[in-house]
Amino acid sequence: MRRLAILTVLLCALGARSASANPFGQLIPASPLMGGNNLFGVHLLLGDRAGDVGLLGQVRFASSPKFDWGLQLGFTDGNGDGAVMLGGDVRPILHTANGDFPLDLAFDGGLGLSIADNYTLIEFVPAIEASHRFDLSGSSGGLTPYMSLGLDVNHVSNDNTANNNGGDQTNWDLVARLGLEWEAAKKLGIMAEFGVGDPAMDFILGVNVPF
C-alpha cells in the first residue's frame, strides 16, 4: 500500500505538467509493447479537437525490445469540416521499471498532418512518457496508468479568407495527458485517456491488440 501511495504521488506530480505523446494522443503506456512485437489499435476520439467525434487507427512495430515506431491514420468531424489525420512517431524506451525506480520511461517523437477543406495542420511533438503496471491478483492481466510531458509545435495554414481568418500561423503548446490501459486478456488491452490543453483531444477510448 505504501508503494502504491508513493507511485500515485509521483504520477500526479508528473501529470500536473504532462503533454501528448504524439500529435493525436498517447494511446499506449511507456512500457514495451504489449506482446513484445507488433500492436494494432482503434480509438474513438471525443472532444474539442475532434469537433464532436473522430476515429483513429494505429499500428506499431517493435524493432527491438527497447525501440518501437508507429503509424496513425484517422478522420475527425471538426465542427462539420471533416479532416483526415496522418501521423507517425518513434519511441525509444529509456528505462524499464525495477526495484530502484518503479516507473517505465520512454521518449516519443511524433509528427502529424491534419488536412481539412479550409486548413492544413502540421505538428511535431517531442515528449517524455512515464507509466507503471499493476498486476491484477488472480489473473494474468494488469492495470497500467500512464502520463507524459512534452511540447506540441504546430503550424496551421488557413484558407478561410472569406472570414479574414486566412494565412499561416505557428504555435507551441503544452498538453496534459492522463491515461489508463487495462490488459483484459493476453491479446487485448482497453485504454482510456483524458487530455487538456490546446490542441488536445478531450477524451479517447480504444482497444490495443498485439499481433
Buried (B, 14 or more C-beta within 10 A) or exposed (E): EEEEEEBEEBBEEBBEEBBBBBBBBBBBBBBBBBBEBBBEBBBBBBBBBBBEEBBBBBBBEBEEEBBBBBEBBBBBBBEEEBBEBBBBBBBBBBBBBEEEEEBBBBBBBBBBBBEBEBBBBBBBBBBBBBBBBEEEEEEEBBEBBBBBBBBBBBEBEBEEEEEEEEEEEEEEBBBBBBBBBBBBEEEBBBBEBBBBBEBBBBBBEBBBBBE
